[in-house]
Each structure stands twice: as structure tokens, then as C-alpha cells.
């Protein structure tokens, strides 16, 4: 019976082989040596787990690209004109009237560009799950992108809150009572940015966990 052929057909099988020595070889003979023949090419469980983490990482990066791109695009195309009495006398609200919204647009755009550039490194982590350098770079820059996106989203959220509710103590009027199209768009952009923040938090945790398993 050909054991090597049957082992190859069944997958990765470890067959212990003991070397049998004759009892006549003497008392000083070394103990029987044992070797292990490993057949097949199955992926180790640790590598399979890291490859699964890499696939999840790639999917989440694509989702984060979509959310940051949508947030930046919505904010960058938001403006509304209010006409009073005649078309020559009107009020305009645009994102670039608020430096905070400009910072929000720049922060989400930078994060989106970084996430696009990080896709090849994420693919490398899938093809070669034991590579530490690529995963370490992703962890560092993901943390920086998380900080930038969180800062821009938080600053924009403060302005959106004032636009919706105002501040009577400082005579800040609630702009959303007049600009009823401007405020929902900027609010949606801020929500999309916070969703990207949540995805980046998950990416940082995944990268840290994968490095800890090395």
C-alpha cells in the first residue's frame, strides 16, 4: 500500500515514522529516531486568520473611501441663496463662508486620498499575511487619518449645532430657520464623516490585533 500517495490525496497529513533497530545492536545504541513527513500544502491556521483580517481590512477601506468622498463632495457643493423682495437683494450661505467647513472638506479629502493610496498595502497584507512592515505602516497612518477626520468632523458638528439651535447669549441666530436646504446637506456630510471615523477606529483595532498575533 502506497502511504505517500494516499496522504497526498487526503490533504495535509503528518505521518510519524520510527526507525526500527535490531535488539542485537548493543546496549549503547541511541534511542529510536522519529521523523515527521508532512504532506500537502495546507495554510497554517494563523496565516488563514490574518488573511481573513486582511480581507475585512480591504472591504472597510473601500467603505471608508466612499463615506469620506461623499462627505467632502456634499460639503463642497452646498450653498443656498435666499431672495428678499427682489432678485437683486439676496442672502447666500455657502460652505466656504465658514472656515470650519473648509477645514472639514480638506480633512475628509486628505483622508480619502490616503485611503485610496493604502489599498495596495492592504492587498499585500492579504497576499502575504505575515508581513509586518506593511501592517505597521497602515496602523500608523490609519491613526493619523483617524485623528484628522475626527478633528474636522467634530469642529463641523459644533457649527452645525449652532446653525440649528443658535446661541441667544451671544446673539447667534439659528440660520437653519431660513436656510432650510443648506443645513440638512451639511448635517448629512457631518454624519457621513463620523461614519468614516467609526470605520477608521475598526481598522486601527484590526491592525493592532494582527500585529499582536505575530
C-alpha positions in Angstrom: 0.0 0.0 0.0 1.5 3.4 -1.0 1.1 5.6 2.0 2.6 8.7 0.4 0.1 8.6 -2.4 -2.9 8.2 -0.1 -1.6 11.0 2.1 -1.4 13.4 -0.8 -5.0 12.7 -1.8 -6.3 13.3 1.7 -4.6 16.6 2.3 -2.0 17.8 4.9 -1.3 14.6 7.0 1.6 14.2 9.4 2.9 10.6 9.4 5.3 9.7 12.2 8.0 7.3 11.0 10.1 5.5 13.6 13.3 3.9 12.7 13.4 0.3 14.0 16.7 -1.1 15.2 17.6 -4.6 16.0 17.9 -5.6 19.7 21.3 -7.1 18.8 22.9 -3.7 18.1 24.1 -3.4 21.7 23.2 -1.5 24.9 24.9 1.7 23.9 22.8 2.2 20.8 20.9 5.6 20.6 17.2 5.6 21.1 15.0 5.2 18.0 14.8 8.4 16.0 11.5 9.7 14.9 10.8 12.0 11.9 7.6 13.6 10.6 6.7 13.5 7.0 4.3 16.4 6.2 2.3 16.0 3.0 0.1 18.6 1.2 0.2 22.4 1.3 -2.5 23.5 3.7 -2.2 27.1 5.0 -1.5 27.3 8.8 -4.4 28.5 10.9 -2.6 31.7 12.0 -1.9 32.7 8.3 -5.5 31.9 7.4 -6.8 34.1 10.3 -4.6 37.0 9.2 -5.6 36.6 5.6 -9.3 36.9 6.8 -8.4 40.1 8.7 -6.7 41.5 5.6 -9.9 40.9 3.5 -12.0 42.6 6.1 -9.5 45.5 6.2 -9.7 45.9 2.4 -13.5 46.0 2.5 -13.6 48.5 5.3 -11.2 50.7 3.5 -13.4 50.8 0.4 -16.3 51.7 2.6 -14.3 54.5 4.3 -13.3 55.8 0.9 -17.0 56.0 -0.1 -18.0 57.8 3.1 -15.2 60.4 3.1 -15.6 61.1 -0.6 -19.4 61.6 -0.1 -18.9 63.8 2.9 -16.4 66.0 1.0 -18.5 66.1 -2.1 -21.7 67.1 -0.3 -20.0 69.8 1.7 -18.1 71.2 -1.3 -21.3 71.5 -3.3 -23.5 73.0 -0.6 -24.8 76.5 -1.0 -28.2 78.3 -0.9 -29.5 81.7 -1.9 -32.4 83.4 -0.2 -34.1 86.2 -2.2 -35.8 89.1 -0.3 -38.2 91.4 -2.1 -36.2 91.4 -5.4 -33.7 89.1 -7.1 -31.1 91.8 -6.6 -31.3 91.7 -2.8 -30.5 88.2 -1.5 -28.6 86.3 1.2 -26.2 83.5 0.4 -24.9 80.7 2.6 -22.0 78.6 1.3 -19.6 76.2 2.9 -16.6 78.4 2.3 -18.3 81.2 4.3 -17.3 79.1 7.4 -13.6 78.3 7.8 -14.6 75.2 9.9 -16.5 73.8 6.9 -13.5 74.4 4.7 -11.3 72.5 7.2 -13.9 69.8 7.2 -13.7 69.5 3.4 -9.9 69.4 3.4 -9.7 66.9 6.2 -12.1 64.4 4.5 -10.5 64.9 1.1 -7.0 64.1 2.5 -8.3 61.1 4.3 -10.0 59.8 1.2 -6.8 60.2 -0.9 -4.8 58.4 1.8 -7.3 55.5 1.9 -7.0 55.1 -1.9 -3.2 55.0 -1.6 -3.4 52.5 1.2 -5.3 49.9 -0.9 -2.1 48.3 -2.3 -0.7 47.8 1.2 -3.9 46.2 2.3 -3.7 43.8 -0.7 -0.1 43.0 0.3 -1.4 42.0 3.8 -3.8 39.6 2.1 -1.3 38.0 -0.2 1.5 37.9 2.4 -0.2 37.8 5.8 3.0 37.5 7.8 4.5 40.8 6.5 4.9 43.2 9.5 6.2 46.3 7.7 3.0 47.0 5.6 0.7 46.3 8.6 2.8 48.7 10.8 2.6 51.5 8.2 -1.1 51.0 7.9 -1.5 51.2 11.7 0.5 54.5 11.9 -1.2 56.3 9.0 -4.6 55.0 9.9 -4.2 56.5 13.4 -3.2 59.9 11.8 -6.1 59.8 9.4 -8.4 58.9 12.3 -7.2 62.0 14.2 -7.6 64.3 11.2 -11.1 63.1 10.4 -12.3 63.2 14.0 -11.0 66.8 14.4 -12.6 68.0 11.2 -15.9 66.2 11.9 -16.1 67.5 15.5 -15.4 71.1 14.5 -18.0 71.0 11.8 -20.5 69.3 14.2 -20.2 72.3 16.6 -21.0 74.8 13.8 -23.9 72.7 12.6 -25.3 72.6 16.2 -25.1 76.4 16.3 -26.7 76.7 12.9 -29.6 74.6 14.1 -30.1 76.0 17.6 -28.3 79.3 17.7 -26.9 80.9 20.9 -29.1 83.6 22.4 -26.4 84.6 24.9 -24.1 85.8 22.1 -26.9 86.8 19.7 -26.1 84.0 17.3 -29.3 83.3 15.3 -30.4 79.9 14.2 -29.5 80.0 10.5 -31.4 76.8 9.7 -34.7 78.5 10.2 -34.1 80.4 6.9 -31.6 78.2 5.1 -33.7 75.0 5.2 -31.7 73.4 2.3 -28.2 74.3 3.4 -28.4 72.9 6.9 -29.6 69.3 6.0 -26.8 68.9 3.5 -24.0 70.0 5.9 -25.6 67.8 8.6 -25.6 64.8 6.3 -21.9 65.5 5.4 -21.0 65.5 9.1 -22.9 62.3 9.7 -21.0 60.6 6.9 -17.7 61.8 8.2 -18.4 60.4 11.7 -19.3 57.1 10.0 -15.8 57.2 8.4 -14.3 57.8 11.9 -16.0 54.7 13.1 -14.6 52.6 10.2 -11.1 54.0 10.9 -11.4 53.0 14.6 -12.2 49.4 13.5 -9.2 49.5 11.0 -6.8 50.6 13.8 -8.1 47.9 16.1 -7.8 45.2 13.3 -4.2 46.3 12.5 -3.2 46.3 16.2 -4.7 42.8 16.7 -3.0 41.4 13.7 0.4 42.8 14.8 -0.1 41.4 18.3 -0.6 37.9 16.9 2.8 38.0 15.1 
